[in-house]
């Protein structure tokens, strides 16, 4: 069991860059099955590959995370109207957004009411993982709050795109988990950790998935068993538990946690991004592999800007 002390600024940087690392690593194999990834790459994929965004280019996961962080800094809080504007302004079509997200963001650009856009295509809203994938800044700043106050912060950040209970709960659980990882200096024990989450998703599919996750971790189940259990698709309940599995199962090795998350297959960039945000919040920035850090895109809104914004968030009162 490791024990270490990591300062707040380093943890915030670790969280945002961890998100980006997982996003970029997973983007090149997004929606491919695990068996295909392993066969094509002769084992686990560990290095960035070129995509349509170039070598080291991130996707909508990181773009929206950065937009949310900037909005919080600008407003000194999570302000829904400003978050909606921030997402719309940051939107880049080449980042790989899903179809409904593209249409919602375009509607927001044209002045649509953010209070209504989350149900533009589904009466109950989307249960996709697009809310949990970007919630890291809320988790860093507010993840220590109790359920009700934290839920309000989460909803303020995602309501313009995700109103479905499942998506909201996944984002809430990810934010709370980041808060716990952020405050932890030693290896996390999975069962006590999961006990802290059950009350955040009572009587729901995510509660059921958390209990299944506890069983898989207790049994030291294989990655193949995790894929069979969760599916690892774009649905929140299929992907967020898989990301948490990797973060807990490989809690002493953040690089390995991200690698294992991505190689589950399916929605690999988002699973990797969520895992990276979790382990980065705990381990800080000293673990960054040079081959990832040096090759992460670094033009406008690239690696250096992510680090600057993370440090500014860490100074947030």
Backbone torsions as a table, in degrees:
resi	resn	phi	psi	omega
1	UNK	NA	126.8	-179.8
2	UNK	-85.4	153.4	173.0
3	UNK	-136.9	127.5	-180.0
4	UNK	-157.5	157.3	176.8
5	UNK	-114.2	125.9	-178.6
6	UNK	-123.4	132.0	-176.3
7	UNK	-73.4	161.8	-173.1
8	UNK	-58.6	-46.8	-178.3
9	UNK	-59.8	-43.8	179.7
10	UNK	-63.6	-36.5	178.7
11	UNK	-67.2	-40.8	179.1
12	UNK	-65.6	-42.6	175.9
13	UNK	-62.3	-44.4	179.4
14	UNK	-59.1	-38.6	-179.0
15	UNK	-65.9	-50.9	-176.9
16	UNK	-70.0	-39.3	177.2
17	UNK	-73.3	-33.9	174.8
18	UNK	-59.8	-40.9	175.0
19	UNK	-58.3	-47.0	-179.0
20	UNK	-65.8	-40.8	179.5
21	UNK	-61.2	-47.3	179.3
22	UNK	-63.5	-38.6	178.5
23	UNK	-61.0	-50.9	-176.7
24	UNK	-67.2	-45.1	-179.1
25	UNK	-61.0	-40.9	-177.5
26	UNK	-79.2	-20.1	-174.0
27	UNK	-62.6	-32.0	-175.5
28	UNK	-76.9	-12.2	179.6
29	UNK	-125.5	20.3	-176.5
30	UNK	-56.9	132.5	177.9
31	UNK	67.6	14.6	172.6
32	UNK	-91.0	143.2	177.2
33	UNK	-70.1	154.1	-178.9
34	UNK	-55.2	-42.7	-177.4
35	UNK	-60.8	-37.0	179.7
36	UNK	-69.4	-42.4	179.6
37	UNK	-60.4	-48.8	-177.7
38	UNK	-63.9	-40.6	-178.8
39	UNK	-69.0	-42.9	-176.0
40	UNK	-68.9	-33.5	-173.7
41	UNK	-106.8	7.7	177.3
42	UNK	65.9	32.6	-177.3
43	UNK	131.1	-158.3	-176.9
44	UNK	-68.7	134.4	173.1
45	UNK	-72.7	124.8	-177.0
46	UNK	-124.5	-7.6	-173.9
47	UNK	-126.8	148.9	177.0
48	UNK	-58.9	147.6	172.9
49	UNK	-124.8	157.6	178.0
50	UNK	-70.3	141.9	175.4
51	UNK	-131.5	-173.4	176.3
52	UNK	-64.1	-15.5	177.3
53	UNK	-94.0	5.5	-178.1
54	UNK	91.2	174.7	-179.7
55	UNK	-76.1	122.2	-179.4
56	UNK	85.4	8.4	-178.5
57	UNK	-82.5	135.7	-179.0
58	UNK	-90.7	173.5	-176.1
59	UNK	-111.5	-164.7	179.8
60	UNK	-61.8	-26.2	178.9
61	UNK	-55.9	-51.2	-178.6
62	UNK	-75.2	-38.5	-179.6
63	UNK	-59.8	-43.6	-179.2
64	UNK	-73.6	-33.5	175.6
65	UNK	-61.4	-45.2	178.7
66	UNK	-64.6	-41.5	179.0
67	UNK	-61.9	-42.2	178.8
68	UNK	-63.8	-44.6	179.7
69	UNK	-59.8	-43.7	-179.9
70	UNK	-64.8	-38.9	178.9
71	UNK	-62.8	-44.5	179.3
72	UNK	-61.0	-42.6	179.5
73	UNK	-64.1	-40.3	-177.6
74	UNK	-68.4	-41.6	-174.7
75	UNK	-94.6	-8.5	-176.1
76	UNK	60.8	25.3	178.8
77	UNK	-174.8	178.1	175.1
78	UNK	-94.0	102.5	-177.1
79	UNK	-108.7	116.5	-172.8
80	UNK	-58.4	-46.5	-177.7
81	UNK	-61.3	-41.7	-179.9
82	UNK	-72.6	-36.4	175.0
83	UNK	-58.6	-44.8	179.3
84	UNK	-59.5	-44.2	177.8
85	UNK	-63.3	-40.4	-178.4
86	UNK	-64.0	-44.4	178.5
87	UNK	-62.7	-43.1	-178.1
88	UNK	-65.8	-40.6	-179.7
89	UNK	-69.2	-34.6	-178.0
90	UNK	-79.2	-19.8	-171.9
91	UNK	-52.3	123.5	175.4
92	UNK	-125.5	119.7	-173.1
93	UNK	-61.0	-26.3	-177.5
94	UNK	-78.5	-2.3	-176.7
95	UNK	-82.0	-3.8	173.0
96	UNK	89.0	32.0	177.7
97	UNK	-66.2	150.3	173.5
98	UNK	-70.2	162.9	-174.1
99	UNK	-59.1	-48.5	-177.6
100	UNK	-66.3	-36.1	177.8
101	UNK	-63.3	-41.0	178.2
102	UNK	-59.2	-47.2	-177.5
103	UNK	-67.6	-37.9	177.5
104	UNK	-65.1	-45.6	-178.4
105	UNK	-66.6	-35.7	175.7
106	UNK	-67.2	-38.0	177.1
107	UNK	-63.5	-41.8	177.6
108	UNK	-63.9	-37.2	177.4
109	UNK	-62.2	-29.8	-178.1
110	UNK	-91.8	6.8	173.9
111	UNK	98.1	13.0	179.1
112	UNK	-62.2	152.6	179.7
113	UNK	-73.7	117.1	-177.3
114	UNK	-59.5	-23.1	-179.3
115	UNK	-73.6	-10.9	-177.1
116	UNK	-116.8	-18.6	-172.9
117	UNK	-68.3	-24.4	-178.6
118	UNK	-66.8	-17.1	178.9
119	UNK	-117.3	23.7	-179.7
120	UNK	-61.3	-34.8	-172.7
121	UNK	-116.8	-20.5	-179.7
122	UNK	-133.8	129.3	-176.5
123	UNK	-55.3	-36.4	179.7
124	UNK	-98.2	1.0	-176.9
125	UNK	89.7	172.2	-178.7
126	UNK	-81.4	139.0	173.3
127	UNK	-97.8	17.0	179.4
128	UNK	-70.5	169.5	-173.7
129	UNK	-88.8	11.0	-177.9
130	UNK	-66.2	-18.6	176.3
131	UNK	-80.4	-48.7	-178.9
132	UNK	-65.1	-30.6	-174.9
133	UNK	-66.6	-25.6	-172.7
134	UNK	-112.1	2.6	-168.8
135	UNK	-81.1	-1.0	-173.9
136	UNK	-51.2	-44.9	-179.8
137	UNK	-59.1	-35.8	177.0
138	UNK	-67.1	-41.4	177.8
139	UNK	-62.2	-40.3	-179.8
140	UNK	-63.8	-41.7	-174.9
141	UNK	-89.4	-30.8	-171.1
142	UNK	-128.3	6.6	-175.3
143	UNK	-65.6	-12.3	177.6
144	UNK	-89.5	-4.3	179.7
145	UNK	-71.0	158.5	173.2
146	UNK	-69.3	169.4	-171.8
147	UNK	-53.0	-51.3	-176.3
148	UNK	-62.7	-54.7	178.6
149	UNK	-61.1	-38.5	178.3
150	UNK	-66.7	-40.3	178.8
151	UNK	-58.1	-41.2	179.8
152	UNK	-63.6	-40.1	177.5
153	UNK	-64.8	-42.7	-179.9
154	UNK	-63.2	-48.9	-179.0
155	UNK	-61.3	-37.2	179.0
156	UNK	-62.0	-29.8	-177.4
157	UNK	-85.0	-19.5	-169.8
158	UNK	-125.0	-11.1	-168.0
159	UNK	-60.6	-27.5	-178.4
160	UNK	-70.3	-15.7	178.3
161	UNK	-124.8	-26.7	-174.1
162	UNK	-137.9	115.1	177.7
163	UNK	-118.6	-9.7	-178.9
164	UNK	-64.5	138.8	-177.6
165	UNK	-54.4	-40.1	-178.0
166	UNK	-64.5	-44.0	179.2
167	UNK	-66.4	-40.5	178.7
168	UNK	-63.6	-44.5	-179.1
169	UNK	-66.2	-38.8	178.4
170	UNK	-63.2	-41.9	177.4
171	UNK	-65.4	-39.6	177.3
172	UNK	-62.2	-45.5	-179.7
173	UNK	-65.9	-38.5	177.6
174	UNK	-66.2	-42.2	179.4
175	UNK	-63.7	-44.6	178.6
176	UNK	-64.1	-40.9	179.2
177	UNK	-62.7	-41.6	177.5
178	UNK	-61.6	-39.4	176.9
179	UNK	-60.0	-38.8	179.2
180	UNK	-72.1	-46.2	178.1
181	UNK	-58.6	-40.4	-178.8
182	UNK	-60.3	-34.7	-174.9
183	UNK	-92.7	7.4	-172.6
184	UNK	-108.0	128.7	179.1
185	UNK	-105.6	-6.0	-178.4
186	UNK	-129.0	171.7	-177.6
187	UNK	-61.1	131.6	-178.4
188	UNK	-75.9	133.9	171.6
189	UNK	-88.6	124.6	-168.7
190	UNK	-64.0	-42.6	-175.0
191	UNK	-65.9	-49.8	175.8
192	UNK	-60.5	-35.9	178.1
193	UNK	-62.1	-50.1	-177.5
194	UNK	-64.6	-32.0	177.7
195	UNK	-59.5	-28.9	179.7
196	UNK	-74.7	-13.7	-175.3
197	UNK	-101.5	-23.3	-172.1
198	UNK	-55.9	-38.9	-177.4
199	UNK	-72.1	-12.8	-179.8
200	UNK	-82.9	-12.2	179.0
201	UNK	-141.8	61.4	-176.2
202	UNK	-69.2	141.6	173.9
203	UNK	48.1	54.3	-178.9
204	UNK	-142.8	169.2	178.1
205	UNK	-63.3	-32.8	179.4
206	UNK	-71.4	-31.7	173.7
207	UNK	-63.6	-42.7	177.4
208	UNK	-62.0	-41.2	-180.0
209	UNK	-67.8	-34.7	176.9
210	UNK	-64.2	-39.9	179.4
211	UNK	-69.1	-36.0	174.7
212	UNK	-66.2	-39.8	178.0
213	UNK	-61.4	-41.5	178.7
214	UNK	-59.0	-41.1	178.9
215	UNK	-65.3	-44.7	-179.3
216	UNK	-62.2	-40.6	179.2
217	UNK	-69.2	-39.5	178.9
218	UNK	-63.1	-36.3	-179.0
219	UNK	-85.4	-2.7	-174.3
220	UNK	51.1	48.0	-176.4
221	UNK	-62.9	154.6	-179.9
222	UNK	-75.8	165.1	175.7
223	UNK	-61.2	-35.3	178.3
224	UNK	-62.3	-38.2	177.9
225	UNK	-67.4	-35.4	177.7
226	UNK	-64.8	-44.1	177.9
227	UNK	-61.6	-44.0	179.4
228	UNK	-63.5	-34.6	-177.4
229	UNK	-75.9	-39.4	-171.6
230	UNK	-109.4	-26.8	-179.4
231	UNK	88.5	-37.2	174.6
232	UNK	65.5	29.7	177.0
233	UNK	-87.5	-166.5	-174.8
234	UNK	-79.2	-14.0	177.0
235	UNK	-65.7	142.2	-177.2
236	UNK	-56.6	-44.8	-177.0
237	UNK	-72.4	-12.5	178.4
238	UNK	-94.0	-24.0	-172.4
239	UNK	-112.7	-41.4	-177.3
240	UNK	-62.1	-43.6	177.5
241	UNK	-61.1	-33.7	178.4
242	UNK	-66.0	-40.1	177.2
243	UNK	-63.3	-42.1	180.0
244	UNK	-67.4	-35.6	175.6
245	UNK	-55.4	-49.3	-177.9
246	UNK	-63.5	-41.1	-178.2
247	UNK	-66.0	-32.9	179.3
248	UNK	-86.7	-41.8	-176.7
249	UNK	-65.1	-34.9	-178.5
250	UNK	-118.2	43.5	-172.4
251	UNK	-65.0	-24.0	-179.1
252	UNK	-88.1	-0.4	-176.4
253	UNK	-143.1	89.1	-174.2
254	UNK	-60.8	-36.2	177.5
255	UNK	-62.4	-45.9	-179.6
256	UNK	-65.2	-35.6	178.3
257	UNK	-59.7	-44.6	179.2
258	UNK	-66.7	-43.6	178.8
259	UNK	-58.9	-47.2	-179.0
260	UNK	-64.8	-38.5	179.4
261	UNK	-62.1	-49.0	-178.2
262	UNK	-62.2	-39.6	-175.8
263	UNK	-78.4	1.0	169.5
264	UNK	-67.0	-25.3	-178.8
265	UNK	87.0	-170.5	-178.8
266	UNK	73.4	-133.3	-179.8
267	UNK	-80.1	66.0	-165.8
268	UNK	-66.5	-32.9	-179.4
269	UNK	-69.3	-39.6	-179.9
270	UNK	-74.5	-39.2	175.5
271	UNK	-61.4	-43.4	177.9
272	UNK	-64.1	-40.8	-179.8
273	UNK	-64.4	-43.2	-179.9
274	UNK	-66.6	-41.4	176.3
275	UNK	-63.1	-44.8	-179.2
276	UNK	-61.1	-38.7	177.8
277	UNK	-63.4	-39.8	-179.0
278	UNK	-65.9	-56.8	-175.1
279	UNK	-70.1	-30.4	177.7
280	UNK	-65.7	-36.5	178.3
281	UNK	-64.4	-27.5	-180.0
282	UNK	-88.2	-44.8	-170.6
283	UNK	-92.6	-11.9	179.5
284	UNK	77.5	-139.2	-173.3
285	UNK	-119.8	-3.5	-175.1
286	UNK	-71.5	-16.3	-175.2
287	UNK	-89.6	-5.2	-171.9
288	UNK	-56.4	122.6	173.2
289	UNK	-67.9	134.3	-178.7
290	UNK	-58.2	-35.7	-177.0
291	UNK	-67.7	-23.7	174.4
292	UNK	-86.3	-50.6	-176.0
293	UNK	-59.0	-47.9	-176.0
294	UNK	-67.7	-26.8	-174.0
295	UNK	-104.7	-0.2	174.2
296	UNK	-68.6	134.6	-176.4
297	UNK	-50.4	142.4	-173.7
298	UNK	-144.1	37.7	170.2
299	UNK	-90.5	-146.0	176.5
300	UNK	-59.6	131.1	-179.6
301	UNK	63.9	27.2	179.1
302	UNK	-95.0	-151.5	-172.7
303	UNK	-55.3	-48.2	-176.6
304	UNK	-65.0	-38.1	179.0
305	UNK	-67.3	-39.5	175.5
306	UNK	-58.1	-41.5	-180.0
307	UNK	-67.8	-40.4	178.7
308	UNK	-62.8	-47.1	-179.7
309	UNK	-63.7	-41.2	178.8
310	UNK	-60.2	-43.8	179.5
311	UNK	-65.6	-36.1	176.7
312	UNK	-66.1	-39.4	176.3
313	UNK	-62.2	-39.1	-179.1
314	UNK	-64.1	-24.4	178.7
315	UNK	-89.6	-1.2	-179.2
316	UNK	-62.1	133.3	-176.3
317	UNK	-67.3	NA	NA
